[in-house]
């Protein structure tokens, strides 16, 4: 499995705080079958033109020599689109995923769908492919709005652990996969126990081996290689009666941050 969204660059954002913590998490992820992971610390679009912040570079240089054998680390950033990206970001590709045309982007949780459309279109206009992180977090995310975002040239990264949630966020994530709108899944690990293993097992339990391979292996690898991703076929979720009741009851409240 390849995970393109994590906060394991130590001491630079709300993720892992120390090198030791990052190494421990990487060791556990390797044991679970993760072979590659992209370190994507938070970064504001208004700061993106300056490239990699010095603190991020120092943390990278400190961590890399201690990365366990058997798991590869790649560079990127999770860019909050607080303003349009400047063209230099596309030319330099210093904060894109592994130096490719793909860039991981996010928005505030209460963003309007029209704002998302406008911002994604501006990213495409400078020659990059926006990979929208955890779209299920945004309350404006519906099947039709997701279709519009993808029609602009964006890709969608659903949160793997959230696929198991009975809450509204989990329902939205499963709907994206069910309609073939998700392009990859990622765990968004913040130095904790979040992992793609749960998503892999969930896909397998719903006879989704093809979707698992595409979302967790082939498409993430294509992004790292700067190649086009493959379309992911819709997945039929096969829930028991108990799981359906849990989903209905869980939808009465919203997810915690």
N, C-alpha and C positions, 0 to 999 in steps of 0.2 A: 504493500500500500504506500501511496505517496500523498503527503499532506501539505497543501500549499498555503495554509493559514495557521500561524502560531505566534505566540508572544513569549518566545524562549530566549530572545536576546537579553541577557541579564542586566537588570538595573536601569532600564531605559524607559519603561512605561509601567502599566498596571499588571504586567505579567510576571515572569520569573524575576526574583530579586538578586540571586547570586549565581555564579558559575556552577557551584556545587548543586544547586537546585536544578538548573538546566541539564546538567550532565545526568543527574538521577532520573529526570523525566525522559530524556533521550534514551537512556539505557532500558527503561521500562517499555517505551514505545517500540524499540528495536525487538524486544522479546515478544511483543504482540504482533510483529509482522510488518512494521513500518520500515521501509528501506530508504526513504527520502523525506525531508521536511524543509519547508521554506520558512525562514524567520522573517516575520512581517510586523515589525514594531509600528505603533501608531505614529502618523505624521500628518500634519495639516497641509492641505494643498497650497495654502498661502506661504508655506516654508519650503515647498518641494523644489523650487527652482535652484535652491542652494545645494541640492544633492543630498548625499548622506551626511547627517549631522556628525560632528566630531565624536560625540559620546557614543553614537551607534558604531562608528568605525572602531573605536577603542574596545568596546564590548565584543565586537566580532573578532578582533585580533586576539583577545584574551580567551574567548571560548573555543575557537576552532581547533587549537592544538589539543584540547581535552575532549573533543567529540569522540564517543565510542566507535570502535571499528564496526562496520556492518550497517551504518546508517549515515547517509550523506546529508549535509546541510546546504541550503541555498539561500540567497539573499533576495529581499524584496521589502515592501512596506505596505501597511494598510493605510491608505490615504483618505482622510476625511475631506470631502469636497466642500470646503467652506467658501471656496471661490474657484473660478475656472483655472485649470492648469495652463501654465505657459508652454509655448512650443518647445522651449529648451528641454523640458522634461522628456518629450518624445525623442528629441535628437540625442540627448546624453544617455537615456535609459539607465540612469544610476539607481533609480528607486523602483524600477519595474521588476517583475518576477524573473530572476536569473538573467537580467539584461535583455529580455525579450520585448515584444510589442505589448505584452499583456501586463496590466496594472490592476492591483487589488484596490477597490474603492469602497467607501461606506458613506452613510448619511446619518444624521440624527434620527432617533426612533420615530418621531412624529412628523417626519418629512411628508410633504404632499407629493402625489404621484406625478403631477406636472413638473415639479421641481426636479424630481429624479430624471424624467425624460429629457429635460433641457440640459441638465448637467452631463448625463451620459452622452448626449449628442455632441457636446463640446469636447469631450474626451476623444470621441471617434474622429472629430474634425481635425485634431492635431496629429492623427496617425497612430493612435493607440487603441487597444481593445480593452474596454473596461470589464473587469471581472467583479461583479457586484457581490460583496460579502454578505452572508446571511440575510437575504432579502425577506425571509419570513419574519424577521424582527420588526419590519416596518408595517404599520397597520394599514397602509395604503396598498399592500401587496396582495393582489388577487390574481387569479389565473389570467384574466384579460390584461391587467396592467403588466404582468410579467411578460406576456406575449408582446406587448408594445415595446418594452425595454429591450427584448431580444431582437425585435425587428429593426432597432436602431443600430445593432451590431454588438450589443453587450452580451456577456456570458453571466450565468448565475451560479453562485457557490452556496449550496445549502449547508446548514450546520448538521454534521453527522449525528452527534448526541441528541440534538433536538428532534430528530426523526422519531424518537421513542417517547416524546413528551405527549401527554394527553391534553395539554394546554393549547390555547389558540395558536401560539407560535408553532407548536408541533404539527397541528392540523394544517397550517399553511405550508409548512415544509413538505409534508407528505403529499399535499395537493400538487405541488410543483413537480415532484417526482412522478406522481400518478399521471400527470398530463405530459410527461416527457419534456419539461421545461428546465430541469436542472442539468447543468453541464459537468460539475464536479461536486464532491462533498469534502468538507474539511472539518477538523475538530476544534479549531480556535483555542488550543491549549494555552492556558495562562500560568504554566508552572504547576498544574494540578493533575487530576486524573482523567481529564477529558481525552478521549481517544477515538480513532476511527474503527477500532475493533467492534464496538457496539453497533455501528452502522453496518459493517460487513455482515455481522451475524444477523442483523435485522433483515437485510436484503435476502440472505440465504433462507431465512424462515418464511419468506414470501415468494420463493422460487424466482429470485431475482439475481441469479449468478451473473447474467450478462450485464445487467445494470450495475452490479457491484464492480465488475471489472472495468467498465467504462468510467464510472464516477470516481473510483478510488485508485485506479491504475493507469489506464490507457489515456484518458483525457488529461489528467495531471502531467503525465509524461510528455504528451504532445505540447502542452503549454510550456514546460521547461525547455523543450526543443524548438520552440517558436514555430510549431506546426499548427494547422487547423485542427480543431477538436472534432470528434465524431458525434453525430446525433444520438441521444440516449432514448431508447424506446420507452413508452409509458410502462409503468409497473402497476399491476393490480394488487392492492393491499388486501390480504386475507386475514381479517380480524375475527376472533372468537366473539361470542355474545358478551362475555365479561369485558373484553377489551373495548367493545363498542360502548357499553355502559360507562366504562371509565372515561372514555373520550367525551361522552355527552356531559358527565358530571364535571369533568375537568374544564370544559369550555365555559363554565360559569365564571371563571376568574381569569386574570391575565398573568403572564409570566413575570417572575421576579427579574430584576436586572441581571 
